[in-house]
Amino acid sequence: MAWISDNYGFDFEDEATYQKVSISQLSSELSQIVVMGMVIVKQDIRRISSRKQPGRERYVLNFTIRDSPSDTINATCWGEESAISVLSTAFAIGDIVKIKNPQVTERQTESEDEKFRPTVSSKYQLNISPQYSEITLCVNEERRGYEKLLHCSMHRTSEILNLVDIIYNSQNAEGLSVNLLVAVRRIGTIQTVKTKDGREVKKLQLTVFDQSHPIFNILIWEEETANFITKYCSTRSVILISDIKVNYNNFMKEMIGTSGSATIFTPEPEIPDARVLYQYAMKITLPDDGTQNESKYADSSITYTIEEILKLMNTSEIIVNEIQGTLHAMIASFDIDSTNKISSLRWDEIGKKAKRLKSYASKTFVP
């Protein structure tokens, strides 16, 4: 479609001339529409050199919205620096926005840009021009029905990985993008860091935990995402993190998570596992950062009974994965049809989860 203009006798300011369309109803044939939804991802403004006009720079702002638990779409704004900067200040992640007169085009799934954007349900994308389009915040009754989307999960529980799987399978996990359900242990302060090429970027370190491991660090490099975390998250609150890259950090000497342009943070997700983790997070006594690996229960030579292990698991004295030892027992039942997370063995002689992550990676991340 073409952008609307005065040549069509169209009144840009008249709300009555626009048709409200949901994400699931979008088509490249539609024009003069309004799309509403909650912003779930917003990238920092990027500067790109023009290929058609060498020496000229253009600016782009990418973000993602959803208007239902299952419908999401990516949007792109191109323009001059001043126009894009003004547009960017109009909204943030977590806001409910009204996009007036976007251009609807088919999404180029094979393009290089798609690798750096969230996976969405719509086969279309919204192109927004500062000249012909408008983005405003929804107010009052316009917000109704969208606010709950802040806590809607993007993934099934079966697609979520435990932290212990990453820690004990660092070689297989290296470089993968995974989904995590974690509780917040500590939120750092947003810092300004200068890159090698002289740019100044923002960084936030987020420390999390789950029932399987007491401490895991996440680095967030997008200022928009960092602001969202500090606004909507607090200590011991639960977050679902989608598509976060895990890798070994040579400086920190440990496996960490690194937030990227496709990462989505969902605070207090409305799923049963999140409620269980929240209850666990509120009662557990977390060890100090420097002593989490010095547990008295980490001696693998100790032999436990089932009764002793159950007592340890029901106390707030330790983190579950601190228990190491030997159990002599016979399997009485094993429900292979259950939807619960699969149990697995950690072989003492190699210190690795038995091929669990390798199977997860091959099924989940390889197209």
Sequence and secondary structure as in RCSB ss.txt:
>XXXX:A:sequence
MAWISDNYGFDFEDEATYQKVSISQLSSELSQIVVMGMVIVKQDIRRISSRKQPGRERYVLNFTIRDSPSDTINA
TCWGEESAISVLSTAFAIGDIVKIKNPQVTERQTESEDEKFRPTVSSKYQLNISPQYSEITLCVNEERRGYEKLL
HCSMHRTSEILNLVDIIYNSQNAEGLSVNLLVAVRRIGTIQTVKTKDGREVKKLQLTVFDQSHPIFNILIWEEET
ANFITKYCSTRSVILISDIKVNYNNFMKEMIGTSGSATIFTPEPEIPDARVLYQYAMKITLPDDGTQNESKYADS
SITYTIEEILKLMNTSEIIVNEIQGTLHAMIASFDIDSTNKISSLRWDEIGKKAKRLKSYASKTFVP
>XXXX:A:secstr
     GGGT  TT GGG EE  GGG  TT  SEEEEEEEEEE   EEEE SSSTT EEEEEEEEEEEETTEEEEE
EEEE HHHHHHHHTT  TT EEEEES EEEE  TTSGGGGGS   S SEEEEE TTT EEEE  GGGGTTTGGGG
G  SS GGG B HHHHHTTHHHHTT EEEEEEEEEEE   EEEE TTS EEEEEEEEEE SS S EEEEE  HHH
HHHHHHH  TT EEEEEEEEEEEETTTTEEEEE  TT EEEES SSHHHHHHHHHHHH     GGGTT  TT  T
T EE HHHHHHHHTSSSS GGG   EE        TT  S     EETTTTEESSHHHHHHHHHT  
